[in-house]
Amino acid sequence: MKIKLKTGWPTRTPVYLALTLLYLLLFSCSKRQAAEMKPEPPEKPTSTVTYANFTQALFQTKCAGCHAPGRGAAAIWTFNGLSSVTSSQTRIKQAVLVNKSMPRGGSLSAAELKSLQEWFDNNMPE
Ligand code: HEC
């Protein structure tokens, strides 16, 4: 009798295992079905170029060396954040996109020029 009581739990183990497997099976199925029922949202439109995601870094790396406060060309145009760009947008566009005289001694890639143009065209979003 005592032996039977002791073996009571271990003999049930396969039942628990089977239930666990069944649960996992059902769970994975319902998850798959849920994914099938919920179609992916439509593709997001390509993200817009913003000051935060692109232009700030561009001005920082390509212009600040000469145009940051205290630098050589700061007297001509000082790069000091977004407002320093918006307030001088006409001159910047002329120098970078039209004359391509800036960045002095360097150049922007075609992709950078395209993104910068797009940013100006979208009215310089933050
Ligand atoms: C190597 C230094 C250097 C770098 C880098 C540089 N500039 Fe300049 N920038 C100058 C100098 C010097 C002048 C003044 C002489 C001239 O116009 O060539 C100037 C002039 C300007 C002007 C005034 C143009 C005008 O006559 O109205 C603007 C605007 C300007 N830079 C914007 C930029 C921008 C935007 C960048 C980055 C894409 C940049 N610069 C990169 C040195 C630099």
Backbone and ligand atoms as CSV (ligand in chain L), in Angstrom:
chain,resi,resn,atom,element,x,y,z
A,1,MET,N,N,0.824,-1.210,0.000
A,1,MET,CA,C,0.000,0.000,0.000
A,1,MET,C,C,0.861,1.265,0.000
A,2,LYS,N,N,1.835,1.258,0.928
A,2,LYS,CA,C,2.701,2.445,1.017
A,2,LYS,C,C,3.441,2.692,-0.287
A,3,ILE,N,N,3.877,1.607,-0.923
A,3,ILE,CA,C,4.623,1.728,-2.182
A,3,ILE,C,C,3.731,2.333,-3.279
A,4,LYS,N,N,2.480,1.885,-3.291
A,4,LYS,CA,C,1.555,2.392,-4.320
A,4,LYS,C,C,1.329,3.902,-4.174
A,5,LEU,N,N,1.203,4.356,-2.904
A,5,LEU,CA,C,1.004,5.790,-2.674
A,5,LEU,C,C,2.209,6.597,-3.156
A,6,LYS,N,N,3.395,6.011,-2.866
A,6,LYS,CA,C,4.611,6.731,-3.259
A,6,LYS,C,C,4.738,6.846,-4.774
A,7,THR,N,N,4.275,5.783,-5.483
A,7,THR,CA,C,4.438,5.815,-6.942
A,7,THR,C,C,3.282,6.554,-7.621
A,8,GLY,N,N,2.320,6.993,-6.805
A,8,GLY,CA,C,1.158,7.660,-7.401
A,8,GLY,C,C,1.532,8.875,-8.223
A,9,TRP,N,N,2.375,9.722,-7.717
A,9,TRP,CA,C,2.707,10.945,-8.455
A,9,TRP,C,C,3.543,10.693,-9.727
A,10,PRO,N,N,4.634,9.927,-9.549
A,10,PRO,CA,C,5.456,9.721,-10.753
A,10,PRO,C,C,4.702,9.052,-11.890
A,11,THR,N,N,3.728,8.189,-11.594
A,11,THR,CA,C,3.028,7.521,-12.709
A,11,THR,C,C,2.122,8.507,-13.436
A,12,ARG,N,N,1.791,9.566,-12.788
A,12,ARG,CA,C,0.927,10.555,-13.464
A,12,ARG,C,C,1.722,11.536,-14.324
A,13,THR,N,N,3.023,11.543,-14.121
A,13,THR,CA,C,3.850,12.508,-14.841
A,13,THR,C,C,3.579,12.540,-16.348
A,14,PRO,N,N,3.484,11.393,-17.029
A,14,PRO,CA,C,3.212,11.441,-18.475
A,14,PRO,C,C,1.934,12.192,-18.808
A,15,VAL,N,N,0.944,12.102,-17.903
A,15,VAL,CA,C,-0.308,12.824,-18.149
A,15,VAL,C,C,-0.049,14.324,-18.153
A,16,TYR,N,N,0.703,14.769,-17.156
A,16,TYR,CA,C,1.022,16.197,-17.106
A,16,TYR,C,C,1.813,16.629,-18.333
A,17,LEU,N,N,2.754,15.787,-18.712
A,17,LEU,CA,C,3.565,16.102,-19.892
A,17,LEU,C,C,2.687,16.231,-21.128
A,18,ALA,N,N,1.755,15.262,-21.271
A,18,ALA,CA,C,0.868,15.277,-22.431
A,18,ALA,C,C,0.015,16.538,-22.433
A,19,LEU,N,N,-0.497,16.902,-21.238
A,19,LEU,CA,C,-1.325,18.105,-21.147
A,19,LEU,C,C,-0.518,19.350,-21.499
A,20,THR,N,N,0.713,19.375,-21.013
A,20,THR,CA,C,1.571,20.518,-21.308
A,20,THR,C,C,1.808,20.639,-22.806
A,21,LEU,N,N,2.108,19.493,-23.432
A,21,LEU,CA,C,2.338,19.503,-24.882
A,21,LEU,C,C,1.090,19.960,-25.636
A,22,LEU,N,N,-0.056,19.442,-25.181
A,22,LEU,CA,C,-1.319,19.802,-25.818
A,22,LEU,C,C,-1.538,21.313,-25.707
A,23,TYR,N,N,-1.278,21.822,-24.502
A,23,TYR,CA,C,-1.448,23.254,-24.274
A,23,TYR,C,C,-0.542,24.055,-25.208
A,24,LEU,N,N,0.721,23.636,-25.291
A,24,LEU,CA,C,1.669,24.345,-26.150
A,24,LEU,C,C,1.211,24.312,-27.607
A,25,LEU,N,N,0.712,23.141,-28.028
A,25,LEU,CA,C,0.244,22.965,-29.391
A,25,LEU,C,C,-0.917,23.914,-29.683
A,26,LEU,N,N,-1.882,23.929,-28.774
A,26,LEU,CA,C,-3.059,24.776,-28.952
A,26,LEU,C,C,-2.661,26.246,-28.954
A,27,PHE,N,N,-1.744,26.568,-28.018
A,27,PHE,CA,C,-1.334,27.948,-27.870
A,27,PHE,C,C,-0.649,28.448,-29.150
A,28,SER,N,N,0.268,27.621,-29.693
A,28,SER,CA,C,0.973,28.050,-30.896
A,28,SER,C,C,0.007,28.151,-32.080
A,29,CYS,N,N,-0.996,27.249,-32.118
A,29,CYS,CA,C,-1.970,27.298,-33.201
A,29,CYS,C,C,-2.780,28.579,-33.130
A,30,SER,N,N,-3.272,28.891,-31.927
A,30,SER,CA,C,-4.118,30.072,-31.799
A,30,SER,C,C,-3.313,31.332,-32.101
A,31,LYS,N,N,-2.029,31.290,-31.777
A,31,LYS,CA,C,-1.193,32.445,-32.068
A,31,LYS,C,C,-1.064,32.629,-33.579
A,32,ARG,N,N,-0.858,31.496,-34.272
A,32,ARG,CA,C,-0.714,31.565,-35.718
A,32,ARG,C,C,-2.010,32.066,-36.353
A,33,GLN,N,N,-3.130,31.543,-35.839
A,33,GLN,CA,C,-4.418,31.946,-36.394
A,33,GLN,C,C,-4.645,33.445,-36.181
A,34,ALA,N,N,-4.282,33.908,-35.017
A,34,ALA,CA,C,-4.460,35.330,-34.721
A,34,ALA,C,C,-3.661,36.174,-35.702
A,35,ALA,N,N,-2.462,35.702,-36.016
A,35,ALA,CA,C,-1.626,36.448,-36.955
A,35,ALA,C,C,-2.252,36.451,-38.341
A,36,GLU,N,N,-2.901,35.324,-38.704
A,36,GLU,CA,C,-3.526,35.249,-40.024
A,36,GLU,C,C,-4.747,36.159,-40.105
A,37,MET,N,N,-5.459,36.249,-38.990
A,37,MET,CA,C,-6.680,37.045,-39.001
A,37,MET,C,C,-6.398,38.536,-39.007
A,38,LYS,N,N,-5.249,38.890,-38.410
A,38,LYS,CA,C,-4.932,40.317,-38.341
A,38,LYS,C,C,-3.908,40.658,-39.410
A,39,PRO,N,N,-4.338,41.169,-40.543
A,39,PRO,CA,C,-3.360,41.493,-41.580
A,39,PRO,C,C,-2.467,42.650,-41.153
A,40,GLU,N,N,-1.264,42.662,-41.667
A,40,GLU,CA,C,-0.333,43.735,-41.345
A,40,GLU,C,C,-0.919,45.084,-41.785
A,41,PRO,N,N,-0.665,46.135,-41.023
A,41,PRO,CA,C,-1.144,47.454,-41.465
A,41,PRO,C,C,-0.466,47.824,-42.775
A,42,PRO,N,N,-1.087,48.636,-43.591
A,42,PRO,CA,C,-0.474,48.997,-44.869
A,42,PRO,C,C,0.891,49.648,-44.666
A,43,GLU,N,N,1.755,49.454,-45.612
A,43,GLU,CA,C,3.101,50.005,-45.546
A,43,GLU,C,C,3.066,51.484,-45.174
A,44,LYS,N,N,3.928,51.830,-44.225
A,44,LYS,CA,C,4.012,53.244,-43.870
A,44,LYS,C,C,4.634,54.006,-45.022
A,45,PRO,N,N,4.211,55.241,-45.247
A,45,PRO,CA,C,4.893,56.011,-46.283
A,45,PRO,C,C,6.346,56.216,-45.854
A,46,THR,N,N,7.247,56.329,-46.798
A,46,THR,CA,C,8.664,56.463,-46.452
A,46,THR,C,C,8.835,57.653,-45.502
A,47,SER,N,N,9.616,57.434,-44.471
A,47,SER,CA,C,9.717,58.440,-43.425
A,47,SER,C,C,10.279,59.747,-43.978
A,48,THR,N,N,9.754,60.846,-43.476
A,48,THR,CA,C,10.183,62.142,-43.967
A,48,THR,C,C,11.517,62.533,-43.336
A,49,VAL,N,N,12.256,63.326,-44.065
A,49,VAL,CA,C,13.513,63.839,-43.562
A,49,VAL,C,C,13.199,64.932,-42.546
A,50,THR,N,N,13.747,64.812,-41.355
A,50,THR,CA,C,13.544,65.842,-40.340
A,50,THR,C,C,14.885,66.379,-39.863
A,51,TYR,N,N,14.797,67.462,-39.123
A,51,TYR,CA,C,16.007,68.010,-38.517
A,51,TYR,C,C,16.605,66.970,-37.571
A,52,ALA,N,N,15.723,66.341,-36.795
A,52,ALA,CA,C,16.190,65.379,-35.789
A,52,ALA,C,C,16.806,64.128,-36.411
A,53,ASN,N,N,16.224,63.649,-37.513
A,53,ASN,CA,C,16.736,62.391,-38.054
A,53,ASN,C,C,17.779,62.559,-39.160
A,54,PHE,N,N,17.999,63.736,-39.609
A,54,PHE,CA,C,19.003,63.898,-40.674
A,54,PHE,C,C,19.778,65.214,-40.670
A,55,THR,N,N,19.066,66.332,-40.830
A,55,THR,CA,C,19.788,67.581,-41.134
A,55,THR,C,C,20.674,68.073,-39.991
A,56,GLN,N,N,20.232,67.842,-38.761
A,56,GLN,CA,C,21.068,68.290,-37.643
A,56,GLN,C,C,22.455,67.655,-37.735
A,57,ALA,N,N,22.461,66.334,-37.963
A,57,ALA,CA,C,23.731,65.618,-38.059
A,57,ALA,C,C,24.534,66.087,-39.266
A,58,LEU,N,N,23.832,66.390,-40.351
A,58,LEU,CA,C,24.526,66.862,-41.552
A,58,LEU,C,C,25.235,68.188,-41.281
A,59,PHE,N,N,24.500,69.149,-40.714
A,59,PHE,CA,C,25.114,70.451,-40.431
A,59,PHE,C,C,26.237,70.300,-39.393
A,60,GLN,N,N,25.999,69.412,-38.456
A,60,GLN,CA,C,26.991,69.189,-37.405
A,60,GLN,C,C,28.300,68.650,-37.988
A,61,THR,N,N,28.188,67.687,-38.875
A,61,THR,CA,C,29.405,67.055,-39.386
A,61,THR,C,C,30.012,67.795,-40.577
A,62,LYS,N,N,29.189,68.415,-41.404
A,62,LYS,CA,C,29.707,69.009,-42.645
A,62,LYS,C,C,29.887,70.513,-42.592
A,63,CYS,N,N,29.280,71.171,-41.626
A,63,CYS,CA,C,29.322,72.629,-41.607
A,63,CYS,C,C,29.874,73.210,-40.305
A,64,ALA,N,N,29.601,72.532,-39.203
A,64,ALA,CA,C,29.944,73.114,-37.898
A,64,ALA,C,C,31.443,73.351,-37.738
A,65,GLY,N,N,32.246,72.540,-38.431
A,65,GLY,CA,C,33.702,72.704,-38.336
A,65,GLY,C,C,34.133,74.131,-38.634
A,66,CYS,N,N,33.413,74.803,-39.518
A,66,CYS,CA,C,33.750,76.184,-39.869
A,66,CYS,C,C,32.710,77.192,-39.387
A,67,HIS,N,N,31.461,76.690,-39.206
A,67,HIS,CA,C,30.372,77.640,-38.937
A,67,HIS,C,C,29.813,77.593,-37.514
A,68,ALA,N,N,30.354,76.726,-36.658
A,68,ALA,CA,C,29.888,76.722,-35.270
A,68,ALA,C,C,30.366,78.007,-34.591
A,69,PRO,N,N,29.707,78.411,-33.492
A,69,PRO,CA,C,30.127,79.640,-32.818
A,69,PRO,C,C,31.626,79.584,-32.496
A,70,GLY,N,N,32.324,80.646,-32.815
A,70,GLY,CA,C,33.751,80.723,-32.517
A,70,GLY,C,C,34.638,80.181,-33.619
A,71,ARG,N,N,34.049,79.511,-34.620
A,71,ARG,CA,C,34.865,78.974,-35.713
A,71,ARG,C,C,35.116,80.028,-36.784
A,72,GLY,N,N,36.006,79.680,-37.707
A,72,GLY,CA,C,36.470,80.625,-38.726
A,72,GLY,C,C,35.404,81.364,-39.512
A,73,ALA,N,N,34.356,80.633,-39.925
A,73,ALA,CA,C,33.357,81.270,-40.783
A,73,ALA,C,C,32.067,81.589,-40.026
A,74,ALA,N,N,32.154,81.646,-38.711
A,74,ALA,CA,C,30.958,81.909,-37.900
A,74,ALA,C,C,30.404,83.307,-38.139
A,75,ALA,N,N,31.290,84.238,-38.480
A,75,ALA,CA,C,30.839,85.611,-38.702
A,75,ALA,C,C,29.953,85.698,-39.939
A,76,ILE,N,N,30.176,84.788,-40.885
A,76,ILE,CA,C,29.402,84.809,-42.132
A,76,ILE,C,C,28.049,84.123,-41.942
A,77,TRP,N,N,28.090,82.963,-41.326
A,77,TRP,CA,C,26.859,82.265,-40.938
A,77,TRP,C,C,27.214,81.353,-39.763
A,78,THR,N,N,26.464,81.492,-38.682
A,78,THR,CA,C,26.720,80.662,-37.510
A,78,THR,C,C,25.706,79.540,-37.437
A,79,PHE,N,N,26.205,78.311,-37.419
A,79,PHE,CA,C,25.313,77.175,-37.190
A,79,PHE,C,C,25.161,76.997,-35.691
A,80,ASN,N,N,23.914,77.201,-35.247
A,80,ASN,CA,C,23.661,77.185,-33.812
A,80,ASN,C,C,22.257,76.638,-33.567
A,81,GLY,N,N,21.979,75.486,-34.162
A,81,GLY,CA,C,20.659,74.891,-33.984
A,81,GLY,C,C,19.708,75.184,-35.133
A,82,LEU,N,N,18.535,74.621,-35.020
A,82,LEU,CA,C,17.542,74.688,-36.098
A,82,LEU,C,C,17.207,76.109,-36.528
A,83,SER,N,N,17.009,77.002,-35.559
A,83,SER,CA,C,16.594,78.354,-35.927
A,83,SER,C,C,17.670,79.081,-36.721
A,84,SER,N,N,18.932,78.721,-36.495
A,84,SER,CA,C,20.007,79.367,-37.259
A,84,SER,C,C,19.971,78.912,-38.722
A,85,VAL,N,N,19.335,77.777,-38.956
A,85,VAL,CA,C,19.188,77.294,-40.333
A,85,VAL,C,C,17.958,77.921,-40.979
A,86,THR,N,N,16.830,77.872,-40.252
A,86,THR,CA,C,15.593,78.396,-40.836
A,86,THR,C,C,15.720,79.887,-41.144
A,87,SER,N,N,16.405,80.615,-40.278
A,87,SER,CA,C,16.506,82.058,-40.496
A,87,SER,C,C,17.457,82.402,-41.643
A,88,SER,N,N,18.310,81.454,-42.031
A,88,SER,CA,C,19.232,81.716,-43.148
A,88,SER,C,C,18.996,80.765,-44.301
A,89,GLN,N,N,17.771,80.246,-44.382
A,89,GLN,CA,C,17.503,79.188,-45.370
A,89,GLN,C,C,17.825,79.581,-46.803
A,90,THR,N,N,17.532,80.834,-47.167
A,90,THR,CA,C,17.775,81.240,-48.553
A,90,THR,C,C,19.267,81.178,-48.880
A,91,ARG,N,N,20.087,81.695,-47.989
A,91,ARG,CA,C,21.538,81.686,-48.218
A,91,ARG,C,C,22.086,80.267,-48.225
A,92,ILE,N,N,21.562,79.446,-47.321
A,92,ILE,CA,C,22.058,78.069,-47.235
A,92,ILE,C,C,21.693,77.287,-48.495
A,93,LYS,N,N,20.443,77.435,-48.905
A,93,LYS,CA,C,20.006,76.740,-50.121
A,93,LYS,C,C,20.868,77.166,-51.307
A,94,GLN,N,N,21.089,78.471,-51.393
A,94,GLN,CA,C,21.893,78.997,-52.499
A,94,GLN,C,C,23.302,78.405,-52.476
A,95,ALA,N,N,23.917,78.424,-51.297
A,95,ALA,CA,C,25.312,77.983,-51.186
A,95,ALA,C,C,25.465,76.470,-51.357
A,96,VAL,N,N,24.514,75.701,-50.794
A,96,VAL,CA,C,24.679,74.246,-50.779
A,96,VAL,C,C,24.027,73.573,-51.984
A,97,LEU,N,N,22.800,74.005,-52.302
A,97,LEU,CA,C,22.054,73.290,-53.339
A,97,LEU,C,C,22.201,73.901,-54.725
A,98,VAL,N,N,22.376,75.224,-54.787
A,98,VAL,CA,C,22.435,75.869,-56.099
A,98,VAL,C,C,23.886,76.042,-56.556
A,99,ASN,N,N,24.665,76.828,-55.820
A,99,ASN,CA,C,26.063,77.045,-56.217
A,99,ASN,C,C,26.937,75.836,-55.910
A,100,LYS,N,N,26.536,75.088,-54.919
A,100,LYS,CA,C,27.329,73.960,-54.404
A,100,LYS,C,C,28.737,74.422,-53.975
A,101,SER,N,N,28.788,75.663,-53.446
A,101,SER,CA,C,30.069,76.182,-52.957
A,101,SER,C,C,30.326,75.742,-51.514
A,102,MET,N,N,29.279,75.199,-50.863
A,102,MET,CA,C,29.383,74.711,-49.487
A,102,MET,C,C,28.982,73.241,-49.438
A,103,PRO,N,N,29.578,72.412,-48.635
A,103,PRO,CA,C,30.653,72.722,-47.696
A,103,PRO,C,C,31.967,73.014,-48.420
A,104,ARG,N,N,32.623,74.066,-47.968
A,104,ARG,CA,C,33.856,74.496,-48.581
A,104,ARG,C,C,34.915,73.390,-48.450
A,105,GLY,N,N,35.603,73.113,-49.514
A,105,GLY,CA,C,36.663,72.114,-49.495
A,105,GLY,C,C,36.142,70.688,-49.439
A,106,GLY,N,N,34.838,70.523,-49.483
A,106,GLY,CA,C,34.284,69.175,-49.458
A,106,GLY,C,C,33.078,69.107,-50.357
A,107,SER,N,N,32.309,68.084,-50.187
A,107,SER,CA,C,31.087,67.993,-50.977
A,107,SER,C,C,30.093,67.092,-50.260
A,108,LEU,N,N,28.853,67.211,-50.654
A,108,LEU,CA,C,27.827,66.323,-50.113
A,108,LEU,C,C,27.530,65.257,-51.159
A,109,SER,N,N,27.188,64.083,-50.700
A,109,SER,CA,C,26.848,63.011,-51.630
A,109,SER,C,C,25.516,63.332,-52.299
A,110,ALA,N,N,25.246,62.664,-53.399
A,110,ALA,CA,C,23.979,62.868,-54.103
A,110,ALA,C,C,22.800,62.587,-53.174
A,111,ALA,N,N,22.934,61.549,-52.346
A,111,ALA,CA,C,21.850,61.196,-51.420
A,111,ALA,C,C,21.649,62.284,-50.371
A,112,GLU,N,N,22.762,62.855,-49.881
A,112,GLU,CA,C,22.657,63.932,-48.884
A,112,GLU,C,C,21.999,65.166,-49.485
A,113,LEU,N,N,22.387,65.500,-50.715
A,113,LEU,CA,C,21.798,66.662,-51.385
A,113,LEU,C,C,20.300,66.454,-51.600
A,114,LYS,N,N,19.932,65.233,-51.978
A,114,LYS,CA,C,18.538,64.917,-52.236
A,114,LYS,C,C,17.719,65.050,-50.946
A,115,SER,N,N,18.252,64.510,-49.849
A,115,SER,CA,C,17.542,64.583,-48.573
A,115,SER,C,C,17.437,66.015,-48.074
A,116,LEU,N,N,18.512,66.779,-48.270
A,116,LEU,CA,C,18.489,68.170,-47.823
A,116,LEU,C,C,17.458,68.975,-48.621
A,117,GLN,N,N,17.441,68.731,-49.914
A,117,GLN,CA,C,16.458,69.396,-50.783
A,117,GLN,C,C,15.033,69.074,-50.320
A,118,GLU,N,N,14.828,67.791,-50.033
A,118,GLU,CA,C,13.519,67.318,-49.589
A,118,GLU,C,C,13.125,68.007,-48.280
A,119,TRP,N,N,14.101,68.155,-47.392
A,119,TRP,CA,C,13.845,68.787,-46.101
A,119,TRP,C,C,13.427,70.251,-46.281
A,120,PHE,N,N,14.125,70.960,-47.154
A,120,PHE,CA,C,13.751,72.350,-47.429
A,120,PHE,C,C,12.364,72.401,-48.084
A,121,ASP,N,N,12.147,71.487,-49.044
A,121,ASP,CA,C,10.855,71.457,-49.750
A,121,ASP,C,C,9.695,71.212,-48.787
A,122,ASN,N,N,9.934,70.418,-47.750
A,122,ASN,CA,C,8.887,70.131,-46.763
A,122,ASN,C,C,8.801,71.197,-45.675
A,123,ASN,N,N,9.485,72.310,-45.900
A,123,ASN,CA,C,9.477,73.427,-44.974
A,123,ASN,C,C,10.171,73.121,-43.645
A,124,MET,N,N,11.282,72.393,-43.734
A,124,MET,CA,C,12.210,72.170,-42.619
A,124,MET,C,C,11.581,71.612,-41.349
A,125,PRO,N,N,10.951,70.435,-41.429
A,125,PRO,CA,C,10.341,69.862,-40.218
A,125,PRO,C,C,11.380,69.536,-39.143
A,126,GLU,N,N,10.955,69.714,-37.894
A,126,GLU,CA,C,11.836,69.411,-36.759
A,126,GLU,C,C,12.125,67.934,-36.676
L,1,HEC,C1,C,36.022,74.416,-44.454
L,1,HEC,C2,C,35.188,75.442,-43.869
L,1,HEC,C3,C,33.738,75.489,-44.260
L,1,HEC,C4,C,32.826,74.475,-44.275
L,1,HEC,C5,C,33.061,73.023,-43.938
L,1,HEC,C6,C,31.564,75.059,-44.631
L,1,HEC,N1,N,31.722,76.397,-44.854
L,1,HEC,FE1,FE,30.251,77.679,-45.367
L,1,HEC,N2,N,31.626,79.182,-45.548
L,1,HEC,C7,C,32.967,79.057,-45.266
L,1,HEC,C8,C,33.618,80.308,-45.607
L,1,HEC,C9,C,35.083,80.587,-45.437
L,1,HEC,C10,C,32.613,81.155,-46.088
L,1,HEC,C11,C,32.756,82.587,-46.598
L,1,HEC,C12,C,33.425,82.660,-47.924
L,1,HEC,C13,C,32.634,82.017,-49.010
L,1,HEC,O1,O,31.437,82.329,-49.167
L,1,HEC,O2,O,33.191,81.155,-49.692
L,1,HEC,C14,C,31.373,80.426,-46.025
L,1,HEC,C15,C,30.147,80.930,-46.402
L,1,HEC,C16,C,28.963,80.296,-46.185
L,1,HEC,C17,C,27.668,80.911,-46.356
L,1,HEC,C18,C,27.381,82.315,-46.791
L,1,HEC,C19,C,27.188,82.356,-48.283
L,1,HEC,C20,C,26.725,83.720,-48.686
L,1,HEC,O3,O,27.500,84.400,-49.314
L,1,HEC,O4,O,25.591,84.082,-48.344
L,1,HEC,C21,C,26.735,79.966,-46.051
L,1,HEC,C22,C,25.224,80.133,-46.032
L,1,HEC,C23,C,27.459,78.770,-45.705
L,1,HEC,N3,N,28.810,79.004,-45.805
L,1,HEC,C24,C,26.870,77.595,-45.352
L,1,HEC,C25,C,27.552,76.417,-45.152
L,1,HEC,C26,C,26.907,75.164,-44.965
L,1,HEC,C27,C,25.405,74.949,-44.923
L,1,HEC,C28,C,27.889,74.243,-44.817
L,1,HEC,C29,C,27.729,72.754,-44.653
L,1,HEC,C30,C,26.982,72.058,-45.662
L,1,HEC,C31,C,29.155,74.948,-44.893
L,1,HEC,N4,N,28.910,76.251,-45.114
L,1,HEC,C32,C,30.387,74.362,-44.754
L,1,HEC,C33,C,33.602,77.959,-44.770
L,1,HEC,C34,C,33.027,76.708,-44.639
